[in-house]
Amino acid sequence: MSELLKPENLQMMKRSNDNFEWFARHYDELKQKYKKKYIAIDNGDVIAEDSDHLQLIEYLNRQFHDTRAILIQYIPEKTI
Amino acid sequence: MKIIGFRIGNGYIRPTLLCYNPIIFSAVSFRIDTGCDITTLSLNDALNLKLDFKQLGKPFDILGGGGIVPTYAMLNCMLGFDLGNCILSEKLDSLHVSSPIITEANVEVIKSIPSLLGMDFLQRYTIKADNNYMYLER
């Protein structure tokens, strides 16, 4: 529990929530543009896309020191 | 106390998942699913978290919509929620992690399955919704 209260972790939780809210608000346009792809979202933007999930994860790990708040989302052809 | 989620067709929330064995401290999106008994981490999210299935012990079989799925149980996990003015942490007795066998026929479905917040968690709350948001209240 105390882990949650560290300032850097509180910041991470807020950022990850903001990323998901942005995704929810832009879902309709994202599903048109990135159908059948994995996208990574951070700070109000799609920062990477790939049809291969593991390649996207590897790319993010190379580019960013901390990827915990980044939202990685698959855009399915049809919403389940 | 109110946890706010978002609607993308269904309702979703994005807590921080904490676990000490294996060590995980990362945000995960869960679909609110009252038809699911146990909270379950999807294969997509297991990969996002770089989860090593070998660390999770021996799998057991669960019969789901797509047939029998080898499933692992992560014990003593917690979900952390930023409520704006305070942090709420909720214990999960068990978080299931499914490891389905991927075939050409089911790959698209498996990629599309999100992590599911099941009734083991949801029974503690009343679920409400409006146009854009979901609310878990108690």
Backbone of each chain as ProteinMPNN parsed JSONL, in Angstrom:
{"seq_chain_A": "MSELLKPENLQMMKRSNDNFEWFARHYDELKQKYKKKYIAIDNGDVIAEDSDHLQLIEYLNRQFHDTRAILIQYIPEKTI", "coords_chain_A": {"N_chain_A": [[0.828, -1.216, 0.0], [1.949, 1.262, 0.799], [3.659, 1.691, -1.268], [2.027, 2.717, -3.237], [1.716, 5.336, -2.513], [3.972, 6.766, -3.011], [5.401, 9.669, -4.473], [6.203, 9.511, -7.223], [4.823, 7.311, -8.076], [2.178, 8.019, -7.651], [1.975, 9.987, -9.551], [2.334, 8.438, -11.823], [-0.012, 6.893, -11.735], [-1.973, 8.832, -12.14], [-1.274, 9.748, -14.667], [-1.63, 7.446, -16.217], [-4.352, 7.065, -15.998], [-5.274, 9.399, -17.222], [-4.344, 8.868, -19.789], [-5.969, 6.727, -20.475], [-8.48, 7.891, -20.397], [-8.237, 9.697, -22.488], [-7.989, 7.889, -24.6], [-10.547, 6.682, -24.471], [-12.175, 8.861, -25.131], [-11.403, 9.366, -27.74], [-11.932, 7.108, -29.119], [-13.617, 6.392, -31.298], [-12.496, 7.642, -33.594], [-9.949, 6.525, -33.498], [-10.409, 3.823, -33.899], [-11.128, 3.747, -36.533], [-8.783, 4.498, -37.79], [-6.708, 2.804, -36.878], [-7.32, 0.117, -37.156], [-7.103, -3.326, -36.31], [-4.573, -3.104, -35.235], [-1.958, -2.648, -32.778], [-1.757, 0.003, -30.511], [0.109, 2.585, -28.89], [-0.397, 4.824, -26.292], [0.21, 8.008, -24.964], [0.27, 10.927, -22.987], [-1.826, 12.297, -24.397], [-1.622, 11.469, -27.096], [-1.029, 9.268, -29.901], [1.697, 7.399, -29.634], [3.069, 5.336, -30.778], [2.692, 2.64, -33.093], [1.856, -0.677, -34.136], [1.466, -3.743, -35.884], [2.368, -5.96, -34.711], [2.443, -7.141, -31.542], [4.563, -7.745, -29.691], [6.744, -6.545, -30.893], [6.039, -3.88, -30.693], [6.069, -3.536, -27.903], [8.799, -4.015, -27.429], [9.895, -1.856, -28.82], [8.896, 0.311, -27.303], [10.148, -0.181, -24.872], [12.765, 0.272, -25.599], [12.701, 2.969, -26.177], [11.708, 4.36, -23.95], [12.252, 4.986, -20.495], [10.504, 4.379, -18.398], [7.659, 2.615, -18.772], [5.241, 2.203, -17.603], [2.909, 3.73, -17.366], [2.065, 4.077, -19.903], [-0.426, 3.499, -22.249], [-1.19, 0.565, -23.828], [-2.962, -0.651, -26.428], [-5.073, -2.858, -28.17], [-6.694, -2.526, -31.269], [-9.54, -3.818, -32.175], [-11.188, -5.418, -34.998], [-13.908, -5.639, -34.715], [-15.736, -4.441, -31.937], [-15.593, -6.276, -28.982]], "CA_chain_A": [[0.0, 0.0, 0.0], [2.796, 2.455, 0.877], [4.206, 1.884, -2.619], [1.085, 3.534, -4.008], [1.72, 6.73, -2.076], [5.191, 7.457, -3.429], [5.02, 10.702, -5.444], [6.377, 9.096, -8.625], [3.769, 6.352, -8.397], [0.927, 8.778, -7.747], [2.034, 10.652, -10.858], [2.127, 7.391, -12.824], [-1.43, 6.513, -11.717], [-2.752, 9.908, -12.754], [-0.971, 9.786, -16.109], [-2.228, 6.277, -16.876], [-5.792, 7.327, -16.062], [-5.445, 10.413, -18.274], [-4.148, 8.203, -21.086], [-7.144, 5.911, -20.803], [-9.594, 8.807, -20.678], [-8.01, 10.207, -23.857], [-8.334, 6.781, -25.501], [-12.014, 6.522, -24.496], [-12.767, 10.001, -25.833], [-11.024, 9.356, -29.161], [-12.013, 5.719, -29.6], [-14.255, 6.268, -32.616], [-11.54, 7.968, -34.66], [-8.819, 5.59, -33.435], [-10.782, 2.509, -34.456], [-11.101, 3.894, -37.996], [-7.416, 4.699, -38.272], [-5.73, 1.794, -36.449], [-7.992, -1.185, -37.089], [-6.258, -4.521, -36.251], [-3.213, -2.743, -34.829], [-1.7, -2.245, -31.401], [-1.3, 1.384, -30.416], [0.586, 3.033, -27.573], [-0.905, 6.185, -26.06], [0.751, 8.721, -23.806], [0.156, 12.397, -23.033], [-2.759, 12.785, -25.403], [-1.174, 11.207, -28.457], [-0.597, 7.911, -30.234], [3.154, 7.57, -29.745], [3.61, 4.239, -31.582], [1.701, 1.661, -33.573], [2.455, -1.847, -34.782], [0.55, -4.888, -35.93], [2.992, -7.004, -33.885], [2.405, -6.695, -30.147], [5.87, -7.824, -29.038], [7.621, -5.524, -31.491], [5.654, -2.588, -30.11], [6.581, -3.52, -26.522], [10.254, -3.853, -27.501], [10.151, -0.473, -29.24], [8.636, 1.199, -26.163], [11.201, -0.413, -23.874], [13.994, 0.924, -26.076], [12.528, 4.426, -26.247], [11.298, 4.994, -22.698], [12.785, 4.388, -19.268], [9.379, 3.862, -17.614], [6.515, 2.46, -19.688], [4.103, 1.687, -16.829], [1.679, 4.523, -17.552], [1.703, 4.093, -21.324], [-1.54, 2.594, -22.558], [-1.056, -0.226, -25.055], [-4.327, -1.103, -26.684], [-5.347, -3.449, -29.485], [-7.941, -2.022, -31.854], [-10.11, -4.954, -32.916], [-12.041, -5.093, -36.148], [-15.228, -5.411, -34.107], [-15.642, -4.363, -30.479], [-16.191, -7.452, -28.318]], "C_chain_A": [[0.856, 1.257, 0.0], [3.441, 2.753, -0.471], [3.35, 2.85, -3.419], [1.251, 5.019, -3.719], [3.009, 7.47, -2.421], [4.836, 8.454, -4.53], [5.133, 10.243, -6.894], [5.284, 8.106, -9.046], [2.4, 7.016, -8.489], [0.84, 9.462, -9.114], [1.756, 9.638, -11.979], [0.643, 7.007, -12.901], [-2.283, 7.572, -12.403], [-2.549, 9.911, -14.263], [-1.644, 8.613, -16.833], [-3.745, 6.45, -17.003], [-6.109, 8.355, -17.15], [-5.308, 9.777, -19.657], [-5.387, 7.393, -21.472], [-8.353, 6.786, -21.115], [-9.462, 9.362, -22.1], [-8.397, 9.132, -24.88], [-9.851, 6.635, -25.626], [-12.673, 7.64, -25.306], [-12.509, 9.963, -27.342], [-11.221, 7.991, -29.81], [-12.576, 5.619, -31.015], [-13.281, 6.59, -33.755], [-10.359, 6.991, -34.681], [-9.166, 4.254, -34.085], [-10.883, 2.574, -35.987], [-9.667, 3.834, -38.517], [-6.494, 3.507, -38.001], [-6.331, 0.393, -36.339], [-6.979, -2.34, -37.186], [-4.789, -4.187, -35.965], [-3.155, -2.518, -33.321], [-1.216, -0.808, -31.417], [-0.834, 1.67, -28.996], [0.21, 4.496, -27.423], [-0.241, 6.771, -24.82], [0.61, 10.224, -24.026], [-0.689, 12.9, -24.197], [-2.319, 12.568, -26.836], [-0.919, 9.715, -28.651], [0.9, 8.001, -30.508], [3.799, 6.439, -30.552], [2.468, 3.332, -32.004], [2.442, 0.5, -34.223], [1.403, -2.946, -34.864], [1.104, -6.051, -35.109], [3.131, -6.478, -32.44], [3.805, -6.659, -29.515], [6.851, -6.799, -29.592], [7.315, -4.147, -30.915], [6.201, -2.464, -28.685], [8.101, -3.295, -26.521], [10.634, -2.425, -27.868], [9.983, 0.479, -28.048], [9.72, 1.049, -25.09], [12.518, 0.251, -24.279], [13.901, 2.445, -25.94], [12.321, 5.089, -24.878], [11.834, 4.229, -21.489], [11.655, 3.714, -18.474], [8.137, 3.81, -18.504], [5.219, 2.129, -18.936], [2.804, 2.445, -17.065], [1.212, 4.525, -19.002], [0.593, 3.07, -21.561], [-1.26, 1.887, -23.869], [-2.407, -0.882, -25.29], [-4.417, -1.714, -28.072], [-6.67, -2.897, -29.988], [-8.543, -3.143, -32.697], [-10.966, -4.486, -34.081], [-13.463, -4.793, -35.656], [-15.033, -5.347, -32.599], [-16.33, -5.573, -29.865], [-16.94, -6.987, -27.077]], "O_chain_A": [[0.546, 2.216, -0.706], [3.734, 3.906, -0.789], [3.855, 3.683, -4.171], [0.965, 5.861, -4.57], [3.129, 8.666, -2.154], [4.056, 8.13, -5.426], [4.262, 10.547, -7.709], [4.875, 8.066, -10.206], [1.565, 6.624, -9.304], [-0.218, 9.508, -9.741], [1.049, 9.931, -12.943], [0.102, 6.819, -13.991], [-3.203, 7.249, -13.155], [-3.497, 10.054, -15.036], [-2.167, 8.777, -17.935], [-4.344, 6.033, -17.994], [-7.075, 8.209, -17.898], [-6.057, 10.102, -20.578], [-5.8, 7.374, -22.632], [-9.154, 6.461, -21.993], [-10.451, 9.481, -22.824], [-9.043, 9.42, -25.888], [-10.383, 6.485, -26.726], [-13.609, 7.398, -26.068], [-13.31, 10.474, -28.124], [-10.737, 7.745, -30.915], [-12.072, 4.851, -31.835], [-13.25, 5.886, -34.764], [-9.833, 6.667, -35.746], [-8.328, 3.631, -34.737], [-10.736, 1.552, -36.658], [-9.38, 3.209, -39.538], [-5.6, 3.224, -38.798], [-5.893, -0.414, -35.52], [-6.102, -2.326, -38.049], [-3.883, -4.899, -36.398], [-4.166, -2.238, -32.678], [-0.371, -0.437, -32.232], [-1.318, 1.076, -28.033], [0.464, 5.309, -28.312], [-0.143, 6.124, -23.777], [0.812, 10.72, -25.135], [-0.294, 13.832, -24.898], [-2.609, 13.39, -27.705], [-0.632, 8.991, -27.697], [1.322, 8.604, -31.495], [4.95, 6.562, -30.968], [1.423, 3.269, -31.357], [3.521, 0.676, -34.789], [0.543, -3.051, -33.989], [0.39, -7.018, -34.842], [3.841, -5.508, -32.176], [4.185, -5.671, -28.886], [7.68, -6.256, -28.862], [8.22, -3.347, -30.679], [6.729, -1.419, -28.305], [8.626, -2.506, -25.735], [11.569, -1.854, -27.306], [10.825, 1.346, -27.816], [10.149, 2.03, -24.483], [13.28, 0.726, -23.436], [14.885, 3.117, -25.632], [12.712, 6.238, -24.675], [11.863, 2.999, -21.469], [11.829, 2.616, -17.946], [7.63, 4.846, -18.934], [4.208, 1.81, -19.562], [1.721, 1.868, -16.974], [0.086, 4.929, -19.294], [0.679, 1.923, -21.121], [-1.108, 2.532, -24.907], [-2.921, -1.59, -24.425], [-3.898, -1.154, -29.038], [-7.643, -2.808, -29.24], [-8.093, -3.385, -33.817], [-11.404, -3.337, -34.145], [-14.118, -3.85, -36.101], [-14.249, -6.115, -32.043], [-17.485, -5.87, -30.171], [-17.521, -7.805, -26.363]]}, "seq_chain_B": "MKIIGFRIGNGYIRPTLLCYNPIIFSAVSFRIDTGCDITTLSLNDALNLKLDFKQLGKPFDILGGGGIVPTYAMLNCMLGFDLGNCILSEKLDSLHVSSPIITEANVEVIKSIPSLLGMDFLQRYTIKADNNYMYLER", "coords_chain_B": {"N_chain_B": [[-17.903, 6.499, -1.626], [-16.384, 6.57, -4.754], [-15.47, 5.069, -7.728], [-14.29, 6.037, -10.824], [-14.907, 5.138, -14.127], [-14.684, 4.48, -17.682], [-16.695, 4.567, -20.645], [-16.529, 2.477, -23.378], [-18.25, 1.352, -25.5], [-18.61, -1.106, -23.732], [-18.047, -0.895, -20.143], [-15.061, 0.386, -18.687], [-12.282, 0.333, -16.402], [-9.25, 1.71, -15.099], [-7.129, 0.738, -13.049], [-4.175, 0.629, -10.901], [-2.175, -2.176, -10.893], [-0.924, -4.141, -8.33], [1.478, -6.428, -7.293], [3.374, -8.833, -5.484], [4.606, -11.187, -6.003], [4.774, -12.609, -8.929], [6.772, -9.548, -9.058], [4.885, -6.762, -9.704], [3.966, -3.597, -10.751], [1.982, -1.679, -12.127], [-0.135, 0.082, -14.459], [-3.279, -1.198, -15.505], [-5.853, -1.878, -17.822], [-9.186, -2.736, -17.214], [-12.056, -4.49, -18.265], [-15.331, -3.994, -17.13], [-17.115, -6.622, -15.999], [-19.864, -8.246, -15.359], [-20.595, -10.801, -15.853], [-18.536, -12.433, -15.371], [-16.89, -14.501, -13.112], [-14.421, -14.408, -11.77], [-11.752, -12.12, -11.499], [-9.696, -11.429, -14.248], [-6.645, -11.507, -15.977], [-5.761, -10.492, -19.194], [-4.214, -12.112, -22.046], [-2.92, -10.252, -23.677], [-2.413, -8.168, -21.813], [-0.835, -9.541, -20.02], [1.426, -9.895, -21.567], [2.095, -7.199, -21.965], [2.878, -6.585, -19.386], [5.125, -8.011, -19.206], [5.077, -10.553, -18.15], [6.275, -13.533, -16.772], [5.335, -16.625, -17.443], [6.328, -18.946, -16.379], [6.974, -18.334, -13.809], [4.645, -18.446, -12.461], [3.782, -20.791, -11.433], [1.976, -23.929, -11.511], [-0.346, -24.413, -14.152], [-3.981, -24.52, -14.214], [-6.953, -25.979, -15.61], [-9.515, -24.109, -17.155], [-12.865, -23.932, -18.082], [-14.005, -22.062, -20.648], [-15.763, -19.721, -22.838], [-14.531, -20.273, -25.256], [-13.638, -22.863, -25.036], [-11.456, -25.195, -23.271], [-9.106, -23.588, -21.241], [-5.764, -23.169, -20.361], [-4.885, -21.896, -17.213], [-3.445, -19.592, -14.953], [-2.938, -18.739, -11.497], [-2.528, -15.766, -9.778], [-1.674, -14.82, -6.616], [-2.818, -12.797, -3.82], [-2.95, -10.104, -4.871], [-3.247, -6.554, -5.49], [-5.433, -3.841, -6.274], [-5.019, -0.517, -7.141], [-6.543, 2.634, -6.841], [-6.776, 5.885, -8.069], [-8.501, 8.293, -6.607], [-8.661, 10.952, -6.864], [-8.9, 12.756, -4.531], [-7.934, 10.98, -2.723], [-6.222, 7.793, -2.286], [-7.324, 4.635, -3.141], [-7.04, 1.319, -2.123], [-7.589, -1.993, -3.057], [-7.972, -5.379, -2.233], [-7.3, -8.311, -4.087], [-8.137, -11.626, -3.94], [-7.336, -13.547, -5.701], [-5.92, -13.445, -8.902], [-6.658, -14.347, -12.035], [-4.787, -15.607, -14.751], [-4.975, -16.084, -18.02], [-3.83, -18.404, -20.443], [-4.248, -18.913, -23.364], [-4.323, -21.322, -26.038], [-3.06, -20.373, -29.05], [-4.436, -20.216, -32.209], [-4.743, -20.133, -35.812], [-7.378, -19.696, -36.267], [-8.427, -18.538, -33.943], [-6.951, -16.31, -33.282], [-7.53, -13.568, -33.718], [-9.712, -13.132, -32.062], [-8.596, -13.657, -29.531], [-6.67, -11.635, -29.351], [-8.387, -9.533, -29.05], [-9.607, -9.781, -26.607], [-10.1, -8.259, -23.549], [-8.588, -7.581, -20.274], [-10.506, -8.684, -17.494], [-12.699, -7.399, -15.104], [-14.05, -9.044, -12.577], [-16.884, -10.548, -10.796], [-15.934, -11.193, -8.261], [-14.64, -8.933, -7.435], [-16.461, -6.91, -8.161], [-18.758, -7.33, -6.67], [-18.534, -5.899, -4.392], [-19.4, -3.419, -4.907], [-21.794, -0.969, -6.188], [-22.885, -0.728, -9.473], [-22.941, 1.9, -11.749], [-23.93, 3.896, -14.585], [-23.468, 6.415, -17.12], [-23.717, 8.351, -20.121], [-20.964, 8.577, -20.954], [-19.379, 7.648, -18.886], [-18.529, 5.216, -16.342], [-19.473, 4.12, -13.101], [-18.317, 2.905, -10.058], [-19.671, 2.376, -7.036], [-19.899, 2.714, -3.457]], "CA_chain_B": [[-16.668, 6.263, -2.373], [-16.768, 6.371, -6.142], [-14.41, 4.841, -8.721], [-14.815, 6.468, -12.124], [-14.385, 4.465, -15.31], [-15.072, 5.068, -18.966], [-17.465, 3.669, -21.504], [-16.149, 2.292, -24.777], [-19.211, 0.254, -25.641], [-18.723, -1.581, -22.355], [-17.378, -0.03, -19.185], [-13.675, 0.042, -18.366], [-11.551, 1.138, -15.424], [-7.796, 1.52, -15.253], [-6.399, 0.828, -11.787], [-2.793, 0.152, -10.878], [-2.084, -3.535, -10.359], [0.248, -4.398, -7.491], [1.673, -7.824, -6.903], [4.743, -8.998, -5.0], [5.188, -12.433, -6.52], [5.938, -11.823, -9.326], [6.636, -8.114, -8.76], [4.2, -5.977, -10.736], [3.411, -2.313, -10.318], [1.725, -1.076, -13.431], [-1.544, 0.313, -14.758], [-3.918, -2.188, -16.377], [-7.263, -1.572, -18.101], [-10.079, -3.887, -17.022], [-13.471, -4.329, -18.628], [-16.259, -4.35, -16.046], [-17.836, -7.76, -16.58], [-20.656, -8.906, -14.312], [-20.776, -12.207, -16.225], [-17.275, -13.135, -15.113], [-16.81, -14.723, -11.662], [-13.094, -14.097, -11.221], [-10.991, -11.115, -12.247], [-8.783, -12.156, -15.13], [-5.701, -10.718, -16.781], [-5.739, -11.01, -20.564], [-2.897, -12.444, -22.596], [-2.328, -8.971, -24.099], [-1.867, -7.441, -20.664], [0.268, -10.349, -19.475], [2.602, -9.551, -22.383], [2.458, -5.806, -21.643], [3.539, -6.576, -18.07], [6.315, -8.878, -19.345], [4.869, -11.613, -17.165], [6.903, -14.808, -17.092], [4.37, -17.642, -17.006], [7.018, -19.987, -15.603], [7.008, -17.892, -12.409], [3.298, -18.472, -11.89], [3.434, -22.138, -10.951], [1.342, -24.882, -12.427], [-1.677, -23.946, -14.574], [-5.13, -25.42, -14.131], [-7.817, -25.765, -16.772], [-10.811, -23.468, -16.94], [-13.726, -24.035, -19.267], [-14.578, -20.764, -21.016], [-16.55, -19.714, -24.066], [-13.767, -20.823, -26.384], [-13.133, -24.194, -24.698], [-10.624, -25.278, -22.065], [-7.971, -22.66, -21.315], [-4.826, -23.245, -19.234], [-4.99, -20.645, -16.468], [-2.589, -19.474, -13.772], [-3.515, -17.885, -10.451], [-1.613, -14.914, -9.033], [-2.333, -14.622, -5.321], [-2.537, -11.587, -3.027], [-2.736, -8.898, -5.678], [-4.047, -5.396, -5.09], [-5.726, -2.828, -7.279], [-4.964, 0.828, -6.569], [-7.34, 3.598, -7.597], [-6.596, 7.293, -7.746], [-9.842, 8.878, -6.541], [-8.542, 12.408, -6.908], [-8.535, 13.288, -3.208], [-7.299, 9.921, -1.934], [-5.903, 6.556, -3.008], [-8.045, 3.473, -2.623], [-6.452, 0.038, -2.521], [-8.526, -3.112, -2.868], [-7.288, -6.66, -2.359], [-7.883, -9.4, -4.879], [-7.607, -12.888, -3.413], [-6.695, -14.279, -6.794], [-6.06, -12.873, -10.245], [-6.404, -15.408, -13.006], [-4.08, -15.216, -15.97], [-5.219, -17.167, -18.975], [-2.798, -18.611, -21.453], [-4.927, -19.73, -24.373], [-3.543, -21.824, -27.18], [-3.414, -19.513, -30.175], [-4.481, -20.843, -33.529], [-5.097, -19.166, -36.858], [-8.822, -19.442, -36.195], [-8.866, -17.75, -32.786], [-5.98, -15.269, -32.927], [-8.145, -12.239, -33.69], [-10.551, -13.068, -30.856], [-7.727, -13.588, -28.349], [-6.094, -10.281, -29.313], [-9.439, -8.564, -28.718], [-10.15, -9.993, -25.258], [-9.423, -7.43, -22.544], [-8.632, -8.074, -18.897], [-11.899, -8.591, -17.033], [-12.944, -7.197, -13.674], [-15.162, -9.962, -12.34], [-17.784, -10.357, -9.649], [-15.192, -11.262, -6.99], [-14.39, -7.536, -7.087], [-17.607, -6.02, -8.396], [-19.819, -7.517, -5.668], [-18.335, -4.919, -3.31], [-19.825, -2.102, -5.389], [-22.957, -0.794, -7.053], [-22.396, -0.241, -10.764], [-23.809, 2.875, -12.413], [-23.363, 4.354, -15.858], [-24.176, 7.399, -17.939], [-23.291, 8.259, -21.523], [-19.528, 8.443, -21.18], [-18.643, 7.178, -17.715], [-19.031, 4.15, -15.471], [-19.173, 4.441, -11.707], [-18.428, 1.854, -9.043], [-19.944, 3.142, -5.811], [-20.352, 2.045, -2.228]], "C_chain_B": [[-17.031, 5.903, -3.811], [-15.528, 6.202, -7.034], [-15.007, 5.191, -10.081], [-14.109, 5.715, -13.243], [-14.94, 5.114, -16.564], [-15.872, 4.053, -19.775], [-16.877, 3.673, -22.904], [-17.001, 1.101, -25.215], [-19.507, -0.27, -24.25], [-18.006, -0.597, -21.431], [-15.981, -0.532, -18.858], [-13.181, 0.901, -17.211], [-10.072, 0.808, -15.574], [-7.071, 1.733, -13.92], [-4.922, 0.465, -11.979], [-2.786, -1.223, -10.221], [-0.79, -3.675, -9.571], [0.308, -5.87, -7.139], [3.136, -7.976, -6.479], [5.391, -10.28, -5.489], [4.372, -12.931, -7.724], [5.704, -10.34, -9.057], [6.034, -7.387, -9.966], [3.732, -4.682, -10.085], [3.156, -1.525, -11.587], [0.225, -0.898, -13.643], [-2.059, -0.752, -15.733], [-5.375, -1.777, -16.591], [-8.095, -2.84, -17.945], [-11.468, -3.548, -17.559], [-14.33, -4.777, -17.454], [-17.183, -5.429, -16.582], [-18.583, -8.525, -15.485], [-20.921, -10.381, -14.639], [-19.553, -13.054, -15.925], [-17.118, -13.278, -13.595], [-15.511, -14.171, -11.071], [-12.388, -13.066, -12.113], [-9.832, -11.782, -12.985], [-7.912, -11.197, -15.925], [-5.627, -11.331, -18.179], [-4.309, -11.346, -20.99], [-2.184, -11.178, -23.057], [-1.674, -8.259, -22.925], [-0.74, -8.221, -19.991], [1.55, -10.053, -20.253], [3.061, -8.125, -22.092], [3.252, -5.737, -20.337], [4.81, -7.423, -18.052], [6.258, -10.026, -18.332], [5.502, -12.919, -17.649], [5.998, -15.916, -16.539], [5.029, -18.721, -16.154], [7.054, -19.628, -14.111], [5.671, -18.117, -11.703], [2.869, -19.858, -11.411], [2.726, -22.949, -12.001], [-0.043, -24.372, -12.848], [-2.756, -24.981, -14.279], [-6.045, -25.073, -15.299], [-9.122, -25.101, -16.37], [-11.603, -23.582, -18.232], [-14.364, -22.673, -19.525], [-15.378, -20.892, -22.294], [-15.847, -20.376, -25.226], [-13.191, -22.198, -26.098], [-12.275, -24.137, -23.447], [-9.374, -24.404, -22.237], [-7.053, -22.883, -20.118], [-4.756, -21.886, -18.534], [-4.094, -20.7, -15.228], [-3.286, -18.574, -12.747], [-2.399, -17.091, -9.776], [-2.325, -14.55, -7.732], [-1.939, -13.285, -4.695], [-2.148, -10.379, -3.868], [-3.591, -7.768, -5.106], [-4.298, -4.513, -6.295], [-5.744, -1.478, -6.585], [-5.698, 1.803, -7.467], [-7.026, 5.007, -7.122], [-7.977, 7.945, -7.78], [-9.806, 10.404, -6.549], [-8.095, 12.96, -5.578], [-7.927, 12.223, -2.302], [-7.001, 8.716, -2.834], [-6.655, 5.416, -2.339], [-7.304, 2.217, -3.067], [-7.42, -1.077, -2.148], [-7.777, -4.416, -3.115], [-8.053, -7.589, -3.305], [-7.298, -10.694, -4.333], [-6.833, -13.636, -4.489], [-6.944, -13.54, -8.105], [-5.704, -13.976, -11.229], [-5.707, -14.845, -14.241], [-4.242, -16.346, -16.963], [-4.13, -17.207, -20.03], [-3.368, -19.485, -22.561], [-3.98, -20.207, -25.466], [-4.007, -21.057, -28.411], [-3.353, -20.305, -31.473], [-4.845, -19.762, -34.55], [-6.564, -18.756, -36.734], [-9.201, -18.504, -35.044], [-7.991, -16.54, -32.481], [-6.619, -13.893, -32.809], [-9.012, -12.061, -32.43], [-9.674, -12.895, -29.622], [-7.088, -12.206, -28.217], [-7.114, -9.269, -28.797], [-9.952, -8.691, -27.289], [-9.386, -9.134, -24.248], [-9.317, -8.164, -21.208], [-10.023, -7.791, -18.343], [-11.951, -8.398, -15.522], [-14.217, -7.947, -13.323], [-15.93, -9.679, -11.06], [-17.074, -10.496, -8.305], [-14.855, -9.856, -6.505], [-15.674, -6.711, -7.12], [-18.703, -6.165, -7.341], [-19.686, -6.538, -4.496], [-18.937, -3.566, -3.67], [-21.193, -2.157, -6.072], [-22.439, -0.178, -8.351], [-23.41, 0.724, -11.355], [-23.127, 3.343, -13.692], [-24.14, 5.544, -16.38], [-23.566, 7.324, -19.34], [-21.816, 7.923, -21.71], [-18.765, 7.76, -20.053], [-19.333, 5.998, -17.046], [-18.639, 4.518, -14.047], [-19.322, 3.181, -10.858], [-18.55, 2.577, -7.713], [-20.22, 2.223, -4.628], [-20.369, 3.033, -1.071]], "O_chain_B": [[-17.876, 5.041, -4.054], [-14.66, 7.073, -7.086], [-16.081, 4.711, -10.446], [-12.88, 5.661, -13.299], [-15.583, 6.162, -16.508], [-15.732, 2.843, -19.6], [-16.741, 4.72, -23.537], [-16.511, -0.027, -25.288], [-20.528, 0.073, -23.654], [-17.437, 0.398, -21.88], [-15.752, -1.738, -18.764], [-13.6, 2.048, -17.052], [-9.701, -0.237, -16.108], [-6.472, 2.785, -13.695], [-4.492, 0.056, -13.057], [-3.325, -1.406, -9.13], [0.294, -3.371, -10.069], [-0.688, -6.473, -6.739], [4.024, -7.332, -7.038], [6.609, -10.434, -5.392], [3.367, -13.617, -7.534], [4.565, -9.919, -8.851], [6.581, -7.393, -11.069], [3.169, -4.693, -8.991], [4.024, -0.791, -12.058], [-0.583, -1.634, -13.077], [-1.358, -1.15, -16.663], [-6.051, -1.372, -15.646], [-7.745, -3.891, -18.481], [-11.984, -2.454, -17.331], [-14.079, -5.824, -16.857], [-17.95, -5.185, -17.514], [-17.999, -9.346, -14.778], [-21.416, -11.123, -13.791], [-19.539, -14.254, -16.196], [-17.205, -12.287, -12.87], [-15.511, -13.549, -10.008], [-12.439, -13.156, -13.34], [-9.093, -12.589, -12.42], [-8.391, -10.204, -16.472], [-5.453, -12.541, -18.326], [-3.337, -10.915, -20.37], [-0.978, -11.038, -22.855], [-0.534, -7.804, -23.017], [0.198, -7.63, -19.455], [2.631, -9.97, -19.669], [4.259, -7.863, -21.984], [4.176, -4.935, -20.2], [5.481, -7.539, -17.027], [7.27, -10.407, -17.744], [5.29, -13.347, -18.783], [5.91, -16.115, -15.327], [4.379, -19.338, -15.31], [7.152, -20.51, -13.257], [5.583, -17.99, -10.482], [1.715, -20.059, -11.03], [2.846, -22.707, -13.202], [-0.827, -23.947, -12.0], [-2.471, -26.167, -14.116], [-5.925, -24.005, -15.901], [-9.751, -25.475, -15.381], [-11.083, -23.36, -19.325], [-15.163, -22.19, -18.723], [-15.644, -21.991, -22.779], [-16.49, -20.976, -26.087], [-12.332, -22.665, -26.846], [-12.339, -23.187, -22.666], [-8.683, -24.481, -23.253], [-7.503, -22.8, -18.975], [-4.588, -20.853, -19.183], [-4.005, -21.725, -14.552], [-4.124, -17.747, -13.106], [-1.44, -17.669, -9.264], [-3.442, -14.033, -7.749], [-0.886, -12.722, -4.992], [-1.143, -9.718, -3.604], [-4.528, -8.001, -4.343], [-3.484, -4.443, -7.217], [-6.406, -1.31, -5.561], [-5.513, 1.811, -8.684], [-7.013, 5.284, -5.922], [-8.555, 8.129, -8.851], [-10.81, 11.06, -6.272], [-7.029, 13.568, -5.485], [-7.451, 12.546, -1.214], [-7.46, 8.636, -3.973], [-6.62, 5.262, -1.119], [-6.977, 2.066, -4.244], [-7.989, -1.089, -1.056], [-7.036, -4.54, -4.091], [-9.283, -7.634, -3.308], [-6.077, -10.839, -4.271], [-5.813, -14.27, -4.219], [-8.052, -13.074, -8.37], [-4.577, -14.472, -11.244], [-6.012, -13.745, -14.701], [-3.709, -17.438, -16.769], [-3.591, -16.18, -20.445], [-3.014, -20.658, -22.681], [-2.972, -19.567, -25.767], [-5.184, -21.084, -28.771], [-2.361, -20.965, -31.784], [-5.204, -18.639, -34.196], [-6.94, -17.627, -37.051], [-10.177, -17.76, -35.147], [-8.257, -15.815, -31.522], [-6.287, -13.132, -31.9], [-9.038, -10.992, -31.822], [-9.978, -12.072, -28.758], [-6.977, -11.669, -27.115], [-6.747, -8.269, -28.179], [-10.659, -7.806, -26.806], [-8.17, -9.265, -24.11], [-9.89, -9.24, -21.037], [-10.643, -6.783, -18.682], [-11.326, -9.14, -14.764], [-15.317, -7.551, -13.71], [-15.665, -8.712, -10.346], [-17.559, -9.971, -7.303], [-14.792, -9.613, -5.3], [-15.937, -5.915, -6.218], [-19.49, -5.242, -7.132], [-20.617, -6.374, -3.707], [-18.981, -2.664, -2.834], [-21.676, -3.216, -6.472], [-21.656, 0.772, -8.33], [-24.596, 0.407, -11.451], [-21.915, 3.204, -13.859], [-25.336, 5.673, -16.118], [-22.957, 6.313, -19.691], [-21.467, 7.078, -22.534], [-17.625, 7.338, -20.245], [-20.543, 5.808, -17.165], [-17.606, 5.147, -13.817], [-20.332, 2.483, -10.935], [-17.643, 3.304, -7.307], [-20.709, 1.105, -4.787], [-20.72, 2.665, 0.05]]}, "name": "protein", "num_of_chains": 2, "seq": "MSELLKPENLQMMKRSNDNFEWFARHYDELKQKYKKKYIAIDNGDVIAEDSDHLQLIEYLNRQFHDTRAILIQYIPEKTIMKIIGFRIGNGYIRPTLLCYNPIIFSAVSFRIDTGCDITTLSLNDALNLKLDFKQLGKPFDILGGGGIVPTYAMLNCMLGFDLGNCILSEKLDSLHVSSPIITEANVEVIKSIPSLLGMDFLQRYTIKADNNYMYLER"}
